[in-house]
Amino acid sequence: MKHLNFLLIAGVLAASILQSCSKDDPKSPDEIAFENATVAKGGILYDKFWSTESGYDQNDPNYATINAKADFFRCKQCHGWDGLGAGGSYINRGPKTTRPNVNALNIYQIAQSKTAKELFDAMKSTTGRRDISYDLSTYDPATNATEGDKMPNFNQLLSDDQIWDLVKFMKEGMFDVNQLYDVTYTGTYPSGSFAISNVGRDGDETKGKAFYDAQCKLCHGADGKTIALGGKSAGDFTRSKAYEVQHKVKYGQLGSSMVGEFDITLAEMKDLYKALANETIFPD
């Protein structure tokens, strides 16, 4: 009986200690904000944060300015669909008067090595950021690129919740494209080149075809040629722009009826890619 009483007392004390620790060490506001953030919303914001799909206020006073110089505000323009920046698929996407230089940072790797709070603070920083008032019509990559190449001052454009959504996307929603296909890069930005091969890598083509038939066939057709994607079939587009397809499958084609497959896994994406790599079933 004494042994039982001792166990009961020990249990009560342990529960009391745990409860006390829980009260003394609650989650920080930043931890709560990150938990409440949404990967899907972050992926949409990364593509075009002022889109209707993101919930951005279309009556925002900055909307016209942003929309008129879209590539100076889209995350994907400076960091690429793959998050690899100038060392990835945008190695040959040189600047124009209508778009800035691609950033050298590999934000996929950065997101894996930094904490959520560090990423949030970096995006909230105003140091070295471009003010919304800057006249981007003066941008010339040869003579006047410094300000235009800077990250926008997101404090003027996004709420804290939206920035946390972007952080959540970076931490948990970006695919490691090296798992989806092989790629060889030649040269350096902005005149480099790349060659994609082995699309789908070790994916399962049968499973990928089943996924396509269930989720994509209705709009794109059995052979992927019903909708022209920049003049390409779904198969051709995937084989040549595998870096872009992965984002649009997961987060949707903004401005169209194609919504994202927000819950698609890396394995399912590899399967889908493997199926779309078949040039007989999905010809150019």
Secondary structure, DSSP 8 states (H G I E B T S, - for coil): -HHHHHHHHHHHHHHHHHHHHHHHS---HHHHHHHH--HHHHHHHHHHTTSGGGT--TT-TTHHHHHHTGGGT-HHHHH-TTS-GGGTTTTT---BTTB----S--HHHHHHHS-HHHHHHHHH--TT-B-TTS-GGG-BTTTB-TTTTS-B-GGGT--HHHHHHHHHIIIII---GGGT-EEEEES-TTT-EEEEESTTTT--HHHHHHHHHHHTHHHH-TTS-SS-BTTB-HHHHHHH-HHHHHHHHHHB-TTSS-B--TT--HHHHHHHHHHHT-TTTS--
